[in-house]
Amino acid sequence: MTLPVPSPPAGSPLELGGKTALVTGAGAGIGRSIALVLATAGARVVAVGYDGQSARETAACIAGSGGGASSVA
């Protein structure tokens, strides 16, 4: 599954290189959107969701865009 990965606004103070973000609910909706934004800001994302497949899809989307990600169900 390919999802559009949003970019932080130009001049955004959101710079998370070297940080790890644990995002619950990352399999869908707002949680997925938050995971994608944090990844574009440079964070390594751990996508957590009760549905392991959707959390893996979010992590794969991030990894496919060059970010670091893993998933936990």
MARNUMI-620307 format. One record per atom (N, C-alpha, C): residue number from 1; atom name; x, y negated, z negated. Coordinates in nm, 2 decimals, padded with zeros to 4 digits. Atoms other than C-alpha are relative to their C-alpha. Last residue first. Layout:
N
PT   num   atome        u        v        w
PT   NUM      CA        X        Y        Z
...
//
This chain:
73
PT   num   atome        u        v        w
PT    73       N    00.14   -00.02    00.01
PT    73      CA    00.09    00.54   -01.75
PT    73       C   -00.04    00.05   -00.13
PT    72       N    00.03   -00.09    00.11
PT    72      CA    00.43    00.39   -01.71
PT    72       C   -00.15    00.01    00.00
PT    71       N    00.14   -00.01    00.05
PT    71      CA    00.58    00.22   -01.40
PT    71       C   -00.01    00.10   -00.11
PT    70       N    00.04   -00.14    00.04
PT    70      CA    00.91    00.09   -01.29
PT    70       C   -00.14    00.00   -00.05
PT    69       N    00.12   -00.03    00.07
PT    69      CA    01.03   -00.23   -01.12
PT    69       C   -00.01    00.15   -00.03
PT    68       N   -00.02   -00.12    00.08
PT    68      CA    01.32   -00.42   -00.98
PT    68       C   -00.13    00.03   -00.08
PT    67       N   -00.01    00.02    00.15
PT    67      CA    01.25   -00.66   -00.70
PT    67       C    00.03    00.13   -00.07
PT    66       N   -00.13    00.03    00.05
PT    66      CA    01.34   -00.63   -00.33
PT    66       C    00.01   -00.02   -00.15
PT    65       N   -00.03    00.14   -00.03
PT    65      CA    00.99   -00.66   -00.18
PT    65       C    00.14   -00.04   -00.05
PT    64       N   -00.01    00.02   -00.14
PT    64      CA    00.96   -00.29   -00.16
PT    64       C    00.03   -00.14    00.04
PT    63       N   -00.13   -00.06   -00.04
PT    63      CA    01.05   -00.26   -00.53
PT    63       C    00.01   -00.02    00.15
PT    62       N   -00.11    00.09    00.05
PT    62      CA    00.76   -00.50   -00.62
PT    62       C    00.14    00.05    00.06
PT    61       N    00.02    00.12   -00.07
PT    61      CA    00.51   -00.30   -00.40
PT    61       C    00.12   -00.10   -00.04
PT    60       N   -00.05   -00.03   -00.13
PT    60      CA    00.64    00.03   -00.54
PT    60       C    00.00   -00.13    00.09
PT    59       N   -00.15    00.00    00.01
PT    59      CA    00.59   -00.10   -00.90
PT    59       C    00.06    00.02    00.14
PT    58       N   -00.05    00.13    00.03
PT    58      CA    00.23   -00.20   -00.81
PT    58       C    00.15    00.00   -00.01
PT    57       N    00.01    00.08   -00.12
PT    57      CA    00.17    00.13   -00.64
PT    57       C    00.05   -00.14   -00.02
PT    56       N   -00.11   -00.03   -00.09
PT    56      CA    00.31    00.32   -00.94
PT    56       C   -00.01   -00.08    00.13
PT    55       N   -00.12    00.06    00.05
PT    55      CA    00.07    00.13   -01.17
PT    55       C    00.12    00.03    00.08
PT    54       N    00.00    00.14   -00.03
PT    54      CA   -00.21    00.23   -00.94
PT    54       C    00.11   -00.08   -00.06
PT    53       N   -00.02    00.03   -00.14
PT    53      CA   -00.12    00.59   -00.95
PT    53       C    00.00   -00.14    00.03
PT    52       N   -00.14   -00.01   -00.04
PT    52      CA   -00.07    00.61   -01.32
PT    52       C    00.02   -00.03    00.14
PT    51       N    00.00   -00.07   -00.13
PT    51      CA   -00.42    00.49   -01.40
PT    51       C    00.14    00.00    00.05
PT    50       N    00.05   -00.13    00.04
PT    50      CA   -00.40    00.39   -01.77
PT    50       C   -00.01    00.09    00.12
PT    49       N    00.14   -00.01   -00.03
PT    49      CA   -00.17    00.11   -01.66
PT    49       C   -00.05    00.14   -00.04
PT    48       N    00.06   -00.10    00.09
PT    48      CA    00.18   -00.02   -01.74
PT    48       C   -00.15    00.00    00.04
PT    47       N    00.15    00.00   -00.03
PT    47      CA    00.40   -00.19   -01.48
PT    47       C   -00.06    00.11   -00.08
PT    46       N    00.05   -00.13    00.04
PT    46      CA    00.75   -00.24   -01.62
PT    46       C   -00.15   -00.01    00.01
PT    45       N    00.13   -00.02    00.05
PT    45      CA    00.88   -00.55   -01.43
PT    45       C   -00.02    00.15   -00.03
PT    44       N    00.02   -00.14   -00.02
PT    44      CA    01.24   -00.67   -01.38
PT    44       C   -00.14    00.03   -00.07
PT    43       N    00.01   -00.10    00.11
PT    43      CA    01.20   -01.04   -01.38
PT    43       C    00.00    00.14    00.05
PT    42       N   -00.12   -00.06    00.03
PT    42      CA    01.32   -01.27   -01.10
PT    42       C    00.00    00.11   -00.11
PT    41       N   -00.07    00.09    00.08
PT    41      CA    01.04   -01.52   -01.06
PT    41       C    00.13    00.06   -00.04
PT    40       N   -00.05    00.10   -00.09
PT    40      CA    00.91   -01.31   -00.77
PT    40       C    00.08   -00.10   -00.08
PT    39       N   -00.11   -00.06   -00.08
PT    39      CA    00.88   -01.02   -01.02
PT    39       C    00.06   -00.10    00.10
PT    38       N   -00.12   -00.02    00.08
PT    38      CA    00.69   -01.23   -01.26
PT    38       C    00.11    00.06    00.07
PT    37       N   -00.05    00.13    00.02
PT    37      CA    00.44   -01.33   -00.99
PT    37       C    00.13    00.00   -00.08
PT    36       N   -00.06    00.04   -00.13
PT    36      CA    00.39   -00.97   -00.88
PT    36       C    00.06   -00.14   -00.02
PT    35       N   -00.12   -00.08   -00.03
PT    35      CA    00.33   -00.85   -01.24
PT    35       C    00.07   -00.05    00.13
PT    34       N   -00.11    00.04    00.10
PT    34      CA    00.09   -01.13   -01.31
PT    34       C    00.13    00.07    00.03
PT    33       N   -00.04    00.14   -00.05
PT    33      CA   -00.11   -01.05   -00.99
PT    33       C    00.11   -00.05   -00.09
PT    32       N   -00.09   -00.02   -00.12
PT    32      CA   -00.12   -00.68   -01.09
PT    32       C    00.05   -00.13    00.05
PT    31       N   -00.12   -00.06    00.04
PT    31      CA   -00.25   -00.77   -01.44
PT    31       C    00.10    00.02    00.11
PT    30       N   -00.08    00.11    00.06
PT    30      CA   -00.51   -01.01   -01.30
PT    30       C    00.14    00.06   -00.04
PT    29       N    00.05    00.13    00.04
PT    29      CA   -00.66   -00.74   -01.08
PT    29       C    00.10   -00.10   -00.05
PT    28       N    00.10    00.07   -00.08
PT    28      CA   -00.51   -00.39   -01.06
PT    28       C   -00.03   -00.14   -00.06
PT    27       N    00.05   -00.09   -00.11
PT    27      CA   -00.25   -00.14   -01.18
PT    27       C   -00.10   -00.08    00.09
PT    26       N   -00.07    00.04   -00.13
PT    26      CA   -00.06   -00.40   -01.39
PT    26       C   -00.05    00.08    00.12
PT    25       N    00.11    00.02   -00.10
PT    25      CA   -00.31   -00.36   -01.68
PT    25       C    00.06   -00.04    00.13
PT    24       N    00.11   -00.10    00.01
PT    24      CA   -00.02   -00.40   -01.92
PT    24       C   -00.11   -00.04    00.09
PT    23       N    00.13    00.05   -00.04
PT    23      CA    00.28   -00.60   -01.80
PT    23       C   -00.10    00.11   -00.01
PT    22       N    00.09   -00.11    00.02
PT    22      CA    00.62   -00.54   -01.97
PT    22       C   -00.14   -00.05    00.03
PT    21       N    00.13    00.03    00.04
PT    21      CA    00.86   -00.81   -01.84
PT    21       C   -00.08    00.13    00.00
PT    20       N    00.09   -00.11   -00.03
PT    20      CA    01.23   -00.76   -01.83
PT    20       C   -00.14   -00.04   -00.06
PT    19       N    00.10   -00.03    00.10
PT    19      CA    01.47   -01.06   -01.81
PT    19       C   -00.09    00.12    00.04
PT    18       N   -00.06   -00.06    00.12
PT    18      CA    01.79   -01.10   -01.62
PT    18       C   -00.09    00.04   -00.11
PT    17       N   -00.11   -00.09   -00.03
PT    17      CA    01.64   -01.35   -01.38
PT    17       C    00.06    00.06   -00.12
PT    16       N   -00.01   -00.11    00.09
PT    16      CA    01.32   -01.50   -01.52
PT    16       C    00.11    00.10    00.03
PT    15       N   -00.11   -00.07   -00.05
PT    15      CA    01.30   -01.84   -01.36
PT    15       C    00.03    00.11   -00.11
PT    14       N    00.01   -00.14    00.03
PT    14      CA    00.96   -02.01   -01.40
PT    14       C    00.12    00.07    00.07
PT    13       N   -00.10   -00.03    00.10
PT    13      CA    01.05   -02.38   -01.41
PT    13       C    00.00    00.15   -00.03
PT    12       N    00.05   -00.07    00.12
PT    12      CA    00.86   -02.42   -01.08
PT    12       C    00.11    00.03   -00.10
PT    11       N   -00.03    00.08    00.12
PT    11      CA    01.01   -02.67   -00.84
PT    11       C   -00.04    00.06   -00.13
PT    10       N   -00.13    00.07   -00.01
PT    10      CA    00.83   -02.52   -00.55
PT    10       C    00.03   -00.08   -00.12
PT     9       N    00.00    00.13   -00.07
PT     9      CA    00.53   -02.31   -00.68
PT     9       C    00.14   -00.06    00.01
PT     8       N    00.03    00.11    00.09
PT     8      CA    00.60   -01.95   -00.78
PT     8       C    00.01   -00.13    00.08
PT     7       N   -00.12    00.06    00.04
PT     7      CA    00.58   -01.71   -00.48
PT     7       C   -00.04   -00.11   -00.10
PT     6       N    00.00    00.15    00.01
PT     6      CA    00.30   -01.47   -00.43
PT     6       C    00.13   -00.05   -00.05
PT     5       N   -00.06    00.03    00.13
PT     5      CA    00.36   -01.11   -00.32
PT     5       C    00.01   -00.15   -00.01
PT     4       N   -00.07    00.12   -00.01
PT     4      CA    00.11   -01.00   -00.06
PT     4       C    00.06   -00.04   -00.14
PT     3       N    00.07    00.11    00.06
PT     3      CA    00.03   -00.64   -00.11
PT     3       C    00.08   -00.13    00.02
PT     2       N   -00.07    00.12    00.00
PT     2      CA    00.13   -00.34    00.09
PT     2       C   -00.08   -00.11   -00.05
PT     1       N    00.08    00.12    00.00
PT     1      CA    00.00    00.00    00.00
PT     1       C    00.09   -00.12    00.00
//
